[in-house]
Amino acid sequence: MAKSTKTEGAQFVRYFGPLLDALRSLGGSGTPDEVVARIAKDLDISDEVQNELLDSGGSRYKNQVAWARKYLVWEHGCPN
């Protein structure tokens, strides 16, 4: 399991645009797994990056996409 060095700043912001693009291509909505898969396909994200784990054991890539979604929801003013 690959482990990356920590970098400064919130890394999830890079997924704001791709997340919106994925939702558009999915007809305006999608399950978290559908969106994660679509972004990975659209950005040609390697298996190595997709399989990188956080210290908690969860997927770093999925976590970053989830945070991007959460921040966009907050910005839109929705409660979820």
Contact map, one row per residue, 1 for C-alpha under 8 A:
11100000000000000000000000000000000000000000000000111000000000000000000000000000
11110000000000000000000000000000000000000000000100111000000000000000000000000000
11111000000000000000000000000000000000000000000000011000000000000000000000000000
01111100000000000000000000000000000000000000000000010000000000000000000000000000
00111110000000000000000000000000000000000000000000000000000000000000000000000000
00011111000000000000000000000000000000000000000000000000000000000000000000000000
00001111100000000000000000000000000000000000000000000000000000000000000000000000
00000111110000000000000000000000000000000000000000000000000000000000000000000000
00000011111000000000000000000000000000000000000000000000000000000000000000000000
00000001111110000000000000000000000000000000000000000000000000000000000000000000
00000000111111000000000000000000000000000000000000000000000000010000000000000000
00000000011111110000000000000000000000000000000000000000000000011011000000000000
00000000011111110000000000000000000000000000000000000000000000000001000000000000
00000000001111111100000000000000000000000000000000000000000000000000000000000000
00000000000111111110000000000000000000000000000000000000000000011001000000000000
00000000000111111111000000000000000000000000000000000000000000000001100100000000
00000000000001111111100000000000000000000000000000000000000000000000000000000000
00000000000001111111110000000000000000100110000000000000000000000000000000000000
00000000000000111111111000000000001000100000000000000000000000001001100000000000
00000000000000011111111100000000000000000000000000000000000000000000000000000000
00000000000000001111111110000000000000000000000000000000000000000000000000000000
00000000000000000111111111000000001001100100000000000000000000000000000000000000
00000000000000000011111111111100001000000000000000000000000000000000000000000000
00000000000000000001111111111000000000000000000000000000000000000000000000000000
00000000000000000000111111110000000000000000000000000000000000000000000000000000
00000000000000000000011111111100001000000000000000000000000000000000000000000000
00000000000000000000001111111100000000000000000000000000000000000000000000000000
00000000000000000000001111111100000000000000000000000000000000000000000000000000
00000000000000000000001101111110000000000000000000000000000000000000000000000000
00000000000000000000001001111111111000000000000000000000000000000000000000000000
00000000000000000000000000001111111000000000000000000000000000000000000000000000
00000000000000000000000000000111111100000000000000000000000000000100000000000000
00000000000000000000000000000111111110000000000000000000000000000000000000000000
00000000000000000000000000000111111111000000000000000000000000000000000000000000
00000000000000000010011001000111111111100000000000000000000000000000000000000000
00000000000000000000000000000001111111110000000000000000000001001000000000000000
00000000000000000000000000000000111111111000000000000000000000000000000000000000
00000000000000000000010000000000011111111100000000000000000000000000000000000000
00000000000000000110010000000000001111111111100000000000000000000000000000000000
00000000000000000000000000000000000111111111110001000000000000000000000000000000
00000000000000000000000000000000000011111111100000000000000000000000000000000000
00000000000000000100010000000000000001111111100000000000000000000000000000000000
00000000000000000100000000000000000000111111100000000000000000000000000000000000
00000000000000000000000000000000000000111111110000000000000000000000000000000000
00000000000000000000000000000000000000111111111011000000000000000000000000000000
00000000000000000000000000000000000000010001111111000000000000000000000000000000
00000000000000000000000000000000000000000000111111100000000000000000000000000000
01000000000000000000000000000000000000000000011111110000000000000000000000000000
00000000000000000000000000000000000000000000111111110000000010000000000000000000
00000000000000000000000000000000000000010000111111110000001111000000000000000000
11000000000000000000000000000000000000000000001111111000001110000000000000000000
11110000000000000000000000000000000000000000000111111100001110000000000000000000
11100000000000000000000000000000000000000000000000111111111100000000000000000000
00000000000000000000000000000000000000000000000000011111111100000000000000000000
00000000000000000000000000000000000000000000000000001111110000000000000000000000
00000000000000000000000000000000000000000000000000001111110000000000000000000000
00000000000000000000000000000000000000000000000000001111111000000000000000000000
00000000000000000000000000000000000000000000000000001111111101100000000000000000
00000000000000000000000000000000000000000000000001111100111111100000000000000000
00000000000000000000000000000000000000000000000001111100011111110000000000000000
00000000000000000000000000000000000000000000000011110000001111111000000000000000
00000000000000000000000000000000000100000000000001000000011111111100000000000000
00000000000000000000000000000000000000000000000000000000011111111110000000000000
00000000001100100000000000000000000000000000000000000000000111111111000000000000
00000000000100100010000000000000000100000000000000000000000011111111100000000000
00000000000000000000000000000001000000000000000000000000000001111111110000000000
00000000000100000000000000000000000000000000000000000000000000111111111000000000
00000000000110110010000000000000000000000000000000000000000000011111111100000000
00000000000000010010000000000000000000000000000000000000000000001111111110000000
00000000000000000000000000000000000000000000000000000000000000000111111111000001
00000000000000000000000000000000000000000000000000000000000000000011111111100000
00000000000000010000000000000000000000000000000000000000000000000001111111110000
00000000000000000000000000000000000000000000000000000000000000000000111111111111
00000000000000000000000000000000000000000000000000000000000000000000011111111111
00000000000000000000000000000000000000000000000000000000000000000000001111111100
00000000000000000000000000000000000000000000000000000000000000000000000111111100
00000000000000000000000000000000000000000000000000000000000000000000000011111110
00000000000000000000000000000000000000000000000000000000000000000000000011111111
00000000000000000000000000000000000000000000000000000000000000000000000011001111
00000000000000000000000000000000000000000000000000000000000000000000010011000111
